[in-house]
Amino acid sequence: MYSIKILNYEKQYLLEELIKVFFRPDQYRLLAEDEKIGDDTIVFNENNASDRNVIKREIYDKLSRLTGRKPEWGILTGIRPVKLYGEMAGTIGTEQAVSKLKTDYYISDAKLDLVCDIYDRQIKFCGKAPEKTACVYIGIPFCPTRCVYCSFASNQVEDDEIEKYFQALLLEVAYVGKRMKETGITAESIYIGGGTPTTLSEQQLDILIKTVFESFDTEKLLEFTVEAGRPDTITPEKLRVLKKNGVHRISINPQSMKEETLSLIGRKHTPDDIVDAFKMAKDAGIDSINADIIAGLPEESTDDFINTLKQVIAMEPSNITVHSLAVKRASKLKDINPDFHYNQAELVAEMLEAGRRILDKAGYKPYYLYRQKHMAGAFENVGYSLPGKECIYNIRIMDEHQHNIAMGAGGITKVYFPRENRLERIPNVYNYEEYINRIDEMIKRKEDNLFKEVILNGD
């Protein structure tokens, strides 16, 4: 085990994120301030630098020499590389931004090309976010089962519990829609996510979507998405409700088309169920369908991943999002094997590269990207799209230059103040039972920290 000491820097957890890219937790120990440096201790920041990036470059250089690894995202541990590039390009120009990301952040040419390509595609597709607009999120924190890698709000409960939550959610939706109208904030995109929103009955879905249209100013609404991620929650009746009520886009998320994998990760549907769900959605006339797949799932080979991708492409979704497996603290997989994502790095790299080639040949282009902690190989998640089918909501939440107003348990509203280029977070409670019991408080938080602030600041 390596002993590591970081000198003269208070927020060491910010630097440790980069160390974790090189070492598993059982391979190193970060020495406390009062612990002595030994002969074999790896010491950083002996020159007492105050610039975090200077220290991160030192960490990268030393650990690259020690391990022989050169992570392609360089010293960047943030989740929004495209946003970083966009803000740099807006102040110093595109050429200088690329140069700075390469020399100061050590980002590889391949990742830089990907970032630039995505940013250019986003600007061409939807431009900058219009003033006084928002992307709106409504959370349904229920799923039929919990996947082993999942760390989201995903509860398995009886119908009467879902109904209690549903009634509380309607109160927040109606209030937020009314106050958005009164404060002049319009919804550019609406996204009902989860969990699995199609856990709701067709009657509940009908009521929820009608409440949205009754409460919100949707005159300028460009996109309405409902996640229907689990094929075993999709019925023709629910799809007809979505189509009838003006939903433009849904997600059907296979994750894998290998039956053994689906069982292993905790899914209760088969590959045939996924195919049937796509057919139902197309028969219902749904305009746009997204499909999520994951690179690095347990016991899958690159051939398994390629087979999944080719089967998904054959179903002709508008978007395909390729996720690199992330093992989060709250997931079952973390308990089963906390080092799983470290062991998958080379395999996931191979999968992602094969995926890019296959998707490009099929006409799918990358249009948004984000990274997470604890991802296999410290790679990225990339959304691919057919031309003109990009998801505005996904672009805006990663760009963070627009209000993101989130309702439901676990929702985190982000209020954007453009004159300061600043975000303020307003979290709802995570637990759905607490959300039900404290719905008045959740509404008051938005009134005090969103609507009154928007009026006060004129943003």
C-alpha positions, 0 to 999 in steps of 0.5 A: 500500500502506498502512503500519500501526503498532500502538503499545504492544501486544505480541501484534500478531498478535491485532490483525492478524486484524481488519486482515485483515478490511478489507485483503488482505495485499498492501494493507498492511504492519505496521511493526516496532517500530523502523520510523519512522512516516511522514506516511501511516502509519495509527497505532493505540493512541497512547493506550497502551490495554492492553485489546485490545478498546479497540484493536480498536474503534479499528482498526474505526472508522478502517478503516471510515471509510477503506474504507467497509466495516462488517463485520457481526461487528464486532471479533469475530475468534473462531470461537465467537460463540454460546459468547461470548454464552452465557457472557456471558448466564450471568453478566450476563443476556441483555439485558446480553449483547446490549447488550455485544456490540452496543456493545463488539463492534460486532456487527450486529443481524442477527448478534446475532439469529442468535446468540441464536436459535441459543443458545436453540435449543441450550438447548431441544434438549440443555441444558448438557452433563452432568457427566463426559461427553464428545463423542468424535471418531475421525479417518480421514485419507484421501480419494479425492482432495484438494479444492482448498480442503481443509486437513484431514488428507486423504491419498490412499494405497494400501489397505495403508497404510490398514490399517496406520493402522487397526490403530494406531487400534484400539489407541487406541480400545480404550485410550481406551474402557477408561480412560473407563470406569475414570475414569467418563467417559461418551460423550454423542456419538461422531463418526467424521470425516475425511477420509472415513471411508467410505474404509474397507472395509465390513469395517474399518467393521464392526470399528471400530464394534464396537470402539467399542461393546465398549470404551466405556460407551455406555449414555448415548450419544445420538448416533453419527455417521459422515461418509460425505462423498464419494458415490463412497465410499458403497456399500449394503454400507457403509451396511448395516454402519453401520445394523446397528451402531447408527449414528444419523447420517451426512453426505453432502456434495455441496458443489455440485450443479454438475458443472463445479464438482465437477470444478474443486474436485477431486471425482471424482463427479457430481451423479447420484452424490450423488442415488444416495447419498442414495437408498442411505442412505434405503433402508438406513434411516439415521435422519438425514442431513446435507449440506454445501454451500459458498457462494463456490466457484470460478466459481459464481454466486448462481443456481448456489448456489441451484440446489444448495441447492434440489436438496439440500433436495429430497433431504430431509436432516435437516441442511444445513450452509452453509459460507462458503468459507475459503482456508486456508494448506494448501489448493491454492486458496491457491497458485492464488489467495491472494486468492480469498476476499477477492474473493468477499465480496459474492457470498457475502453474497448467497448466504448471505442467499438461503440463509437465506430458502430454508432457513427456508421449507423448515423448516430452522432454524439450530442451530450456528455457527462462524467460521474464518480466511480466510473469504470476507467474514469471514462464518460457517458455519451448520448448519441442522436440521429440528426435533429433528434437531440434531447434539449433537456439533456443538453441544458442540464449539462450546460447549466445556463438555465433554471432547472426546476425539479419536483418530487422526492430527490429533485434538486432545483438549480436557480441560474443567475445569468449576470453572475453566472451562478447557480443556487441549489434547492433540494427536495428531501430524498425519501419519498415518505418524508416528501409526502409528510413535508410537501408544504415545506418543499413548496415553501423552499421553492417560493423563498429560494426560487420565485422570490429570488427571481423577482428580486434579481430580475433574472 
